[in-house]
Amino acid sequence: MREQAVARLHALLVRVARGVAARRRATLPARALEDVDDVCVHAANDALMAVLAKLDTYRGSARFTTWACKFVIFEASSRLRRHAWRERKVEPDETIWDRLPDAAPAALQRLEDDQLISALHHAVNEHLTERQRLVFQSAALEDVPIDVIAERLGTSRGAIYKTLHDARGKLRRALIEAGHGEAEPVS
């Protein structure tokens, strides 16, 4: 009886993982699409193990399947993000600054944008530590998922969030000192 229930739960988790993958298909590079089903099965396997390990924490405030599915949704989403970035490098790329103003705004707006980007580039180089530069450029400029950065740097998501938070604070202060933006009122 238990084995049958576990098998039905696993089948549900695989279906949910495949649904997550279907919604994320557009964000995955073509080379990653061939492995998606395997990624979904592994995500369902890990989610099943997590559900079984945490059965004693189930409070019954939601349907059991709803509670169990949150595990596979998180696991599948994380695995798919990491899978999409599997063969891409996470390292500082100085050419990112040249690619930022890609629209063709009016001349004055373009000049202001260029000045702001130049000031931001200067602030990144002058005020951030090497690790903060890597995390900021990866997350904020290149849209590398936080969990991918954490995995590559061998740290936790929380540590990456903290590094990013500290870097943004330093950059905000540096840009305000350089005349770009206004100081936030102290309340």
C-alpha positions in Angstrom: 0.0 0.0 0.0 2.8 2.5 0.9 4.8 1.6 -2.2 1.7 2.3 -4.4 1.1 5.6 -2.7 4.8 6.6 -3.1 4.7 5.5 -6.8 1.5 7.6 -7.4 3.1 10.6 -5.6 6.3 10.2 -7.7 4.2 10.1 -10.9 2.4 13.3 -9.9 5.8 15.0 -9.1 7.2 14.0 -12.5 4.1 15.5 -14.2 4.4 18.8 -12.2 8.2 19.0 -13.0 7.4 18.5 -16.7 4.8 21.3 -16.4 7.4 23.6 -14.9 9.8 22.7 -17.7 7.2 23.4 -20.3 6.6 26.9 -18.9 10.4 27.5 -18.9 11.1 26.0 -22.3 11.5 29.5 -23.9 14.2 30.4 -21.4 16.3 27.3 -22.0 19.0 27.2 -24.7 18.5 24.7 -27.5 21.3 22.4 -26.3 19.6 22.0 -22.9 16.2 21.0 -24.3 17.3 17.4 -25.0 18.0 16.8 -21.3 14.9 18.4 -19.9 13.0 15.2 -19.2 16.0 13.7 -17.4 16.3 16.9 -15.3 12.5 16.7 -14.5 12.8 13.0 -13.3 15.8 13.9 -11.1 13.9 16.9 -9.7 10.9 14.6 -8.9 13.2 12.1 -7.3 14.8 14.6 -5.0 11.5 16.3 -4.3 10.0 12.9 -3.3 12.9 12.3 -0.9 12.3 15.7 0.6 8.6 15.1 1.0 9.1 11.7 2.6 11.8 13.2 4.9 9.5 16.1 6.0 6.2 14.2 6.3 6.2 15.0 10.0 6.1 18.7 9.2 2.9 18.5 7.1 0.3 20.4 9.1 -2.7 19.7 6.9 -3.4 23.4 6.2 -3.4 22.7 2.4 -4.1 19.6 0.4 -1.3 17.1 0.7 -0.6 17.1 -3.1 -0.4 20.9 -3.0 2.1 20.8 -0.2 4.1 18.1 -1.9 4.1 19.9 -5.3 5.9 22.9 -3.8 8.9 20.7 -3.3 9.1 19.7 -6.9 8.3 23.2 -8.3 11.2 24.6 -6.3 13.5 21.7 -7.2 12.6 21.7 -10.9 13.0 25.5 -11.2 16.4 25.4 -9.5 17.6 22.5 -11.6 16.4 24.1 -14.9 18.1 27.4 -14.1 21.3 25.6 -13.3 20.9 23.4 -16.3 20.5 26.4 -18.6 23.7 27.9 -17.3 25.6 24.7 -17.1 28.1 25.4 -19.9 28.1 29.2 -19.7 30.8 30.9 -17.7 30.1 33.2 -14.8 33.0 35.7 -14.8 33.4 39.5 -15.1 32.9 40.7 -18.7 34.0 44.2 -19.4 32.2 44.2 -22.7 28.9 44.3 -20.8 29.2 48.0 -20.4 29.3 48.5 -24.2 26.1 46.4 -24.6 23.9 48.2 -22.0 22.7 51.2 -24.0 21.3 49.1 -26.9 18.2 51.3 -27.7 18.4 54.4 -29.8 16.9 57.1 -27.6 17.0 60.8 -28.4 20.5 62.4 -28.3 20.1 64.1 -24.9 18.7 61.0 -23.3 21.5 58.9 -24.9 24.1 61.3 -23.5 22.5 61.1 -20.0 22.4 57.3 -20.3 26.0 57.1 -21.4 27.1 59.4 -18.5 25.1 57.3 -16.0 26.5 54.0 -17.4 30.0 55.5 -17.3 29.5 56.6 -13.6 28.1 53.2 -12.7 31.1 51.5 -14.4 33.5 53.7 -12.5 31.6 53.1 -9.2 31.7 49.3 -9.8 35.5 49.4 -10.4 36.3 51.8 -7.6 33.9 50.9 -4.8 33.2 47.2 -5.0 35.3 44.3 -3.9 36.3 41.7 -6.6 33.6 39.3 -5.3 31.0 42.1 -5.2 31.9 43.0 -8.8 31.5 39.4 -10.0 28.2 39.0 -8.2 26.8 42.4 -9.3 27.8 42.0 -12.9 26.5 38.4 -13.1 23.2 39.0 -11.4 22.3 42.5 -12.3 23.8 43.0 -15.7 23.9 39.5 -17.2 20.8 38.0 -15.5 22.6 35.0 -14.1 20.2 33.3 -11.6 21.2 33.7 -8.0 21.4 29.9 -7.4 23.7 29.5 -10.3 26.1 32.1 -8.9 25.9 30.5 -5.5 26.7 27.1 -6.9 29.6 28.4 -9.0 31.1 30.3 -6.1 30.5 27.4 -3.6 28.3 29.4 -1.3 24.6 29.8 -0.3 21.9 31.9 -2.0 21.7 34.0 1.2 25.4 34.9 1.0 24.9 35.9 -2.7 21.8 38.0 -1.8 23.8 39.7 1.0 26.8 40.4 -1.3 24.4 41.8 -3.9 22.6 43.9 -1.4 25.9 45.4 0.0 27.1 46.1 -3.6 23.9 47.9 -4.5 24.2 50.0 -1.4 27.7 51.0 -2.2 26.8 51.8 -5.8 23.8 53.8 -4.8 25.9 56.0 -2.4 28.7 56.4 -5.0 26.2 57.4 -7.8 24.5 59.9 -5.5 27.9 61.4 -4.5 28.7 61.7 -8.3 25.5 63.6 -8.8 23.3 60.9 -10.3 20.2 60.6 -8.2 19.1 62.0 -4.9 19.8 60.8 -1.4 16.8 59.0 0.2 15.2 61.0 3.0 16.0 59.7 6.5 12.9 59.0 8.5 
